[in-house]
Amino acid sequence: MGCRKVIGRQSVADNIAGIAWFVESKGLIKTAEKFSDSVYDFIEKLGEAERTYSICREPDRALMGYKCISYQKKYTIVFIESAKELTICEFTPSKLIHW
């Protein structure tokens, strides 16, 4: 049982930090910390699994070979999967993905 390397782009970290900053600006500091920790833990677990994921249902992302997975039904994680690594490309609210 091997683990795949998980690589995140800078834009993914910026999006997660932006959401956490918004939550923190509402006075919920602990909630913002828990959110960012849980997102990064979830992304880490994607690399541990010995399974493949489905291609995105949105036509533009599907043509590029991206794979998508939902996080807490509110966010979508878009990534490229190979046998040795996962490259996380996007972390975006699910309602912004239209198909």
Secondary structure, DSSP 8 states (H G I E B T S, - for coil): ----EEEE-HHHHHHHHHHHHHHHHTT-HHHHHHHHHHHHHHHHHHHH------B-SSHHHHHTT-EEEEETTTEEEEEEE-SSEEEEEEEEEGGG---
